[in-house]
Structure formats: structure tokens, C-alpha cells
Amino acid sequence: MNSLKPLQERIDNYLATYISQFSPSNLQQAMSYSLLAGGKRIRPILVYLTGQMFNCPLMKLDSVAAAIESMHTYSLIHDDLPAMDNDNLRRGKPTCHIQFGQAEAILAGDALQSLAFSLLSENQHIDNQSKIKMISELARASGIAGMCLGQSLDLQAEQQKVTLEHLQNIHNHKTGALIQAAVRLGAYASGEEAKPYYQNLDNYAQAIGLAFQIQDDILDVIGEQELMGKPQGSDMALEKSTYPALVGLQNAIEMTQKLYQQAIDSLTQIPYNNQPLKDLAGFIINRNS
């Protein structure tokens, strides 16, 4: 999706500049290695697009977008560890623990997590009340009420038969919570103008968050490793519960289409330029990596 490229480049440049301020060390190198490995940058782009919809300046959103990507990168480093998903490849490169060792990878993830909160608290363009709201939201979405719980539930579900409802609960936490946080942070940075539309934005984020994970499950079955940058069939090898395994590939594809429509319907109730967020929803369900 070419329209996303300027925002991808913007967040890449911001992250590279920010992480370079720290003294060179093995830890700084491991953090940079994973943080600057590329990727779609969906979460920071959600921050940008949501804020832009309410006429929030990009400069005000940079550190917010960087915070959500820092948190996301921490989760990827830890998810790849042998004790978790045991992946050797991420974004077409050796995973952090393969490149730097498990201990350094754990520390890099820990440091990126705390870095996310530093990025939010240091933003000079946002008032303190909004900062507290953002920090609280990111903490909620990342911990026991969000992403960490989702990963725990996902690990417990390996080699188990789960219901569709339970699988949805896993992914609403594991993937959806941070995607919802990205949209909320973009709205919070926009001030009072966005406040009447919080529920519409939540509905949008919940729909695309689940659609994102289902599409990941679909790509694990039919995707090309060269495009995905990670091994195909890794979920199957771990006997993970996935949507294609539970409802069949075609039904999983149909579910993403329904969720896409839900996302679009949520945005149509917001009387601002919501087309970029609609386009992003389409990109999420049609991506091949």
C-alpha cells in the first residue's frame, strides 16, 4: 500500500534517531536490531492516521507512534524466544536471540518496554493529563489485561482443542489490545475533538485487530515464506489453535471480510476524513505478509 510509505519512513527515521542517542553497547545494538528491522508498522501508522483524521499535527504524534512500536517490538522479541514460540526468523532476519543470545534478547525486550513509557512521558507537545491517560492505556493494553494475558492463553491452548469463543478471546488480548491502544493513543493526542467518537474508534479497532490475527492465521497456511519473512506453517508445527484449523480456511477468509465491513461501518459514523483508516482496514485483510 504505497500511501503508507511516507508514514513508514517517518516512523523508521524517528526510531533510528531516537535509539541512536544511547551509548553504543550490546544492549543498544540488540534493541536497534529488532526495532529497526522494518515491518509493516501497522500500529504506529494507526496512531498517525487516527490523529490526522482529527487534524492532529504529525509532530505531536511521533513519540506516541514510536512508543507503540517499541512496545510491539518488545513483544516480538520475547514471543520468538525458545520458551515461547521458538522462532529463528523474523522479518526475514535471524531473530534477536539467535543474533545476540537469549539473555541479551530478554534484556532488549525489557528495555524496549520501558522505553515506550519514556517516549510517552517525554512528549513536549502533549499536556500532562493526556500523557497520564496514554501511559495508563498502554500499560493496560500490554499487561495482564491485554497482550501478556493473550500470549499466556495462547501458550496454554497449544495442543488443545478450544472453542471459537475462546480463540477469539485469546486474539482480542494477544493482538487486538495493542491495536486498539494504537487507535486510542491517536485519539487521545487529538484532544477534545476526538472524544465523541471513542466508541466508534474502539469498534473499528476491535474489528481490524481480530481481522489482522485471522489473516495471520490464514497466511500461516497459504502464505509464502519469502514474503512473510518468517517460516510458513509454524503455528501448525506448534499445534496452535488457529481460525483455519477451527473453522476451515474458506470460513476464516469470510470472517475477515465480515470484520472488514464492521470496521468500515464504524468509521462511516465519524464525520471526518476517514478514508485512510478505511484503506488501512482493506490492506490488513488483503496483505500477503
VEXDREN-2710 file (C-alpha; in Angstrom, 1 decimal):
% VEXDREN-2710
k/r/px/py/pz
1/MET/0.0/0.0/0.0
2/ASN/2.0/2.9/-1.4
3/SER/0.1/5.6/0.6
4/LEU/1.5/4.1/3.8
5/LYS/5.1/4.5/2.7
6/PRO/5.7/8.1/3.9
7/LEU/4.4/7.3/7.3
8/GLN/6.5/4.1/7.4
9/GLU/9.6/6.1/6.5
10/ARG/8.7/8.8/9.1
11/ILE/8.4/6.3/12.0
12/ASP/11.6/4.5/10.8
13/ASN/13.5/7.7/10.8
14/TYR/12.2/8.8/14.2
15/LEU/13.0/5.5/15.8
16/ALA/16.5/5.4/14.3
17/THR/17.3/8.9/15.5
18/TYR/15.8/8.2/19.0
19/ILE/17.6/4.9/19.6
20/SER/21.0/6.4/18.4
21/GLN/21.1/8.8/21.3
22/PHE/22.0/5.9/23.7
23/SER/25.7/5.0/24.1
24/PRO/26.7/2.0/21.9
25/SER/26.6/-1.3/23.8
26/ASN/25.4/-4.9/23.1
27/LEU/22.1/-3.9/24.6
28/GLN/21.7/-0.9/22.4
29/GLN/22.7/-2.9/19.3
30/ALA/20.1/-5.7/20.1
31/MET/17.4/-3.1/20.7
32/SER/18.2/-1.4/17.4
33/TYR/18.5/-4.6/15.5
34/SER/14.9/-5.6/16.3
35/LEU/13.4/-2.1/16.4
36/LEU/14.8/-1.1/13.0
37/ALA/14.2/-4.4/11.2
38/GLY/11.4/-2.9/9.1
39/GLY/8.0/-4.4/9.1
40/LYS/4.6/-3.0/8.2
41/ARG/4.5/-0.6/11.1
42/ILE/0.7/-1.0/11.3
43/ARG/0.4/0.2/15.0
44/PRO/2.3/3.5/14.6
45/ILE/0.5/4.1/11.3
46/LEU/-2.8/3.7/13.2
47/VAL/-1.6/6.3/15.7
48/TYR/-0.8/8.7/12.8
49/LEU/-3.9/8.1/10.8
50/THR/-6.3/8.4/13.7
51/GLY/-4.6/11.6/14.8
52/GLN/-4.5/13.0/11.3
53/MET/-8.3/12.4/11.0
54/PHE/-8.8/14.9/13.8
55/ASN/-6.2/17.3/12.4
56/CYS/-3.6/16.5/15.0
57/PRO/-0.1/17.5/13.7
58/LEU/2.3/14.7/12.9
59/MET/5.0/16.2/15.1
60/LYS/2.7/15.7/18.1
61/LEU/2.2/12.1/17.2
62/ASP/5.8/11.0/16.5
63/SER/6.8/9.9/20.0
64/VAL/3.3/8.3/20.5
65/ALA/3.7/6.2/17.4
66/ALA/7.3/5.3/18.5
67/ALA/6.0/4.2/21.9
68/ILE/3.5/1.8/20.5
69/GLU/6.1/0.3/18.1
70/SER/8.7/0.0/20.9
71/MET/6.1/-2.0/22.9
72/HIS/5.2/-4.1/19.9
73/THR/8.9/-4.9/19.2
74/TYR/9.5/-5.9/22.8
75/SER/6.6/-8.4/22.4
76/LEU/8.1/-9.9/19.2
77/ILE/11.5/-10.4/20.8
78/HIS/10.0/-12.3/23.7
79/ASP/7.5/-14.2/21.6
80/ASP/10.3/-15.5/19.5
81/LEU/12.3/-16.9/22.5
82/PRO/12.7/-20.7/22.8
83/ALA/10.5/-20.7/25.9
84/MET/7.7/-19.1/23.9
85/ASP/7.2/-19.6/20.1
86/ASN/10.8/-20.7/19.5
87/ASP/11.2/-18.9/16.1
88/ASN/14.5/-18.4/14.4
89/LEU/13.4/-15.9/11.7
90/ARG/11.6/-12.6/12.0
91/ARG/11.1/-10.1/9.1
92/GLY/13.5/-12.1/7.0
93/LYS/16.3/-11.9/9.5
94/PRO/17.6/-14.1/12.4
95/THR/15.5/-13.4/15.5
96/CYS/17.1/-11.3/18.3
97/HIS/18.0/-14.2/20.5
98/ILE/19.7/-16.0/17.5
99/GLN/21.7/-12.9/16.7
100/PHE/22.6/-11.8/20.3
101/GLY/21.8/-14.7/22.6
102/GLN/18.8/-15.3/24.8
103/ALA/20.0/-13.2/27.8
104/GLU/20.6/-10.1/25.6
105/ALA/17.3/-10.6/23.8
106/ILE/15.4/-10.7/27.1
107/LEU/17.1/-7.5/28.2
108/ALA/16.5/-5.8/24.9
109/GLY/12.8/-6.6/25.2
110/ASP/12.7/-5.4/28.8
111/ALA/14.4/-2.1/27.8
112/LEU/12.1/-1.5/24.8
113/GLN/9.1/-2.0/27.1
114/SER/10.3/0.7/29.5
115/LEU/11.4/2.9/26.5
116/ALA/7.8/3.0/25.4
117/PHE/6.8/4.8/28.5
118/SER/9.7/7.1/28.3
119/LEU/8.7/8.1/24.8
120/LEU/5.2/9.0/26.1
121/SER/6.2/10.8/29.2
122/GLU/8.8/12.9/27.3
123/ASN/6.5/14.2/24.7
124/GLN/6.7/18.0/24.9
125/HIS/3.7/18.6/22.7
126/ILE/1.1/16.9/24.9
127/ASP/-0.3/18.1/28.2
128/ASN/0.3/16.1/31.3
129/GLN/-3.3/14.9/31.8
130/SER/-3.3/13.4/28.3
131/LYS/0.1/11.8/28.9
132/ILE/-1.2/10.0/32.1
133/LYS/-4.2/8.8/30.1
134/MET/-1.9/7.4/27.4
135/ILE/0.6/5.8/29.8
136/SER/-2.4/4.1/31.6
137/GLU/-3.8/2.9/28.3
138/LEU/-0.5/1.5/27.0
139/ALA/0.1/-0.3/30.4
140/ARG/-3.4/-1.8/30.3
141/ALA/-3.1/-3.0/26.7
142/SER/0.3/-4.5/27.2
143/GLY/0.0/-6.4/30.5
144/ILE/-2.3/-8.8/32.3
145/ALA/-5.4/-7.1/30.9
146/GLY/-4.1/-7.3/27.3
147/MET/-1.2/-8.6/25.3
148/CYS/0.6/-10.6/28.0
149/LEU/-2.6/-12.3/29.0
150/GLY/-3.2/-13.1/25.4
151/GLN/0.2/-14.7/24.9
152/SER/-0.3/-16.7/28.1
153/LEU/-3.6/-18.0/26.9
154/ASP/-2.2/-18.8/23.5
155/LEU/0.6/-20.9/25.1
156/GLN/-1.9/-22.8/27.2
157/ALA/-4.0/-23.5/24.2
158/GLU/-1.2/-25.3/22.3
159/GLN/-2.1/-28.9/21.6
160/GLN/-5.6/-28.2/23.0
161/LYS/-8.9/-28.1/21.3
162/VAL/-10.5/-24.7/22.1
163/THR/-13.9/-23.2/21.2
164/LEU/-14.2/-20.3/18.7
165/GLU/-15.2/-18.0/21.5
166/HIS/-12.0/-18.9/23.5
167/LEU/-9.8/-18.4/20.4
168/GLN/-11.4/-15.0/19.8
169/ASN/-10.7/-14.1/23.5
170/ILE/-7.0/-15.1/23.0
171/HIS/-6.6/-12.9/20.0
172/ASN/-8.6/-10.0/21.3
173/HIS/-5.9/-9.8/24.0
174/LYS/-2.8/-11.0/22.2
175/THR/-3.1/-8.9/19.1
176/GLY/-6.2/-6.8/19.4
177/ALA/-5.4/-5.0/22.7
178/LEU/-2.3/-3.2/21.3
179/ILE/-4.1/-2.4/18.0
180/GLN/-6.9/-0.8/20.0
181/ALA/-4.4/1.1/22.1
182/ALA/-2.8/2.5/19.0
183/VAL/-6.1/3.9/17.8
184/ARG/-6.9/5.2/21.3
185/LEU/-3.5/6.9/21.7
186/GLY/-4.0/8.7/18.4
187/ALA/-7.4/9.9/19.6
188/TYR/-6.1/11.0/23.0
189/ALA/-3.4/13.0/21.3
190/SER/-6.1/14.8/19.3
191/GLY/-7.8/16.2/22.4
192/GLU/-11.5/17.0/22.8
193/GLU/-12.2/16.9/19.0
194/ALA/-12.0/13.1/19.1
195/LYS/-13.8/12.4/22.3
196/PRO/-17.3/12.0/20.9
197/TYR/-16.1/9.2/18.7
198/TYR/-14.2/7.0/21.1
199/GLN/-16.7/4.2/20.9
200/ASN/-16.7/4.2/17.1
201/LEU/-12.9/4.1/17.1
202/ASP/-13.0/1.2/19.6
203/ASN/-15.4/-0.7/17.3
204/TYR/-13.1/-0.1/14.3
205/ALA/-10.0/-1.2/16.2
206/GLN/-11.6/-4.3/17.6
207/ALA/-12.7/-5.4/14.1
208/ILE/-9.4/-4.8/12.4
209/GLY/-7.5/-6.3/15.4
210/LEU/-9.3/-9.6/15.1
211/ALA/-9.1/-9.5/11.3
212/PHE/-5.4/-8.9/11.5
213/GLN/-4.9/-12.1/13.6
214/ILE/-7.2/-14.2/11.4
215/GLN/-5.2/-13.0/8.3
216/ASP/-2.0/-14.0/10.1
217/ASP/-3.5/-17.5/10.7
218/ILE/-4.5/-17.7/7.0
219/LEU/-1.1/-16.7/5.8
220/ASP/0.5/-19.4/8.0
221/VAL/-1.4/-21.9/5.8
222/ILE/-1.2/-20.3/2.4
223/GLY/1.5/-17.5/2.6
224/GLU/4.9/-17.5/1.0
225/GLN/7.9/-17.5/3.4
226/GLU/9.9/-15.1/1.3
227/LEU/7.1/-12.5/1.5
228/MET/6.2/-13.1/5.2
229/GLY/9.8/-13.1/6.4
230/LYS/9.2/-16.0/8.8
231/PRO/8.6/-19.7/8.4
232/GLN/5.3/-20.8/6.9
233/GLY/3.4/-23.4/9.0
234/SER/5.0/-22.5/12.3
235/ASP/1.6/-22.4/14.0
236/MET/0.7/-25.8/12.7
237/ALA/4.1/-27.2/13.9
238/LEU/3.3/-26.0/17.4
239/GLU/-0.2/-27.4/17.1
240/LYS/-1.6/-24.0/17.9
241/SER/-5.3/-23.2/17.7
242/THR/-6.0/-21.1/14.7
243/TYR/-9.0/-20.0/12.8
244/PRO/-8.4/-22.1/9.7
245/ALA/-7.8/-25.1/11.9
246/LEU/-11.0/-24.5/13.8
247/VAL/-13.5/-23.3/11.1
248/GLY/-11.7/-24.1/7.9
249/LEU/-9.7/-21.9/5.5
250/GLN/-12.7/-20.6/3.5
251/ASN/-14.7/-19.7/6.6
252/ALA/-11.7/-17.9/8.0
253/ILE/-11.4/-15.8/4.9
254/GLU/-15.1/-15.0/5.1
255/MET/-14.7/-13.9/8.7
256/THR/-12.1/-11.4/7.7
257/GLN/-14.5/-9.9/5.1
258/LYS/-17.2/-9.6/7.7
259/LEU/-14.8/-7.9/10.2
260/TYR/-13.7/-5.5/7.4
261/GLN/-17.3/-4.5/6.8
262/GLN/-17.8/-3.9/10.5
263/ALA/-14.7/-1.7/10.6
264/ILE/-16.0/0.3/7.6
265/ASP/-19.4/0.7/9.2
266/SER/-17.9/2.0/12.4
267/LEU/-15.9/4.7/10.5
268/THR/-18.8/6.0/8.5
269/GLN/-20.3/7.4/11.6
270/ILE/-17.3/9.7/12.1
271/PRO/-17.8/13.0/10.1
272/TYR/-14.1/13.5/9.3
273/ASN/-11.8/12.2/6.5
274/ASN/-11.9/8.6/7.5
275/GLN/-10.8/7.2/4.1
276/PRO/-7.2/6.5/5.1
277/LEU/-8.3/4.3/8.0
278/LYS/-10.8/2.5/5.7
279/ASP/-7.9/1.9/3.2
280/LEU/-5.8/0.5/6.1
281/ALA/-8.6/-1.9/7.0
282/GLY/-8.6/-3.2/3.4
283/PHE/-4.8/-3.5/3.5
284/ILE/-4.9/-5.6/6.7
285/ILE/-7.2/-8.3/5.2
286/ASN/-5.6/-8.4/1.8
287/ARG/-1.9/-8.4/2.8
288/ASN/0.3/-11.3/1.8
289/SER/2.9/-10.8/4.6
END
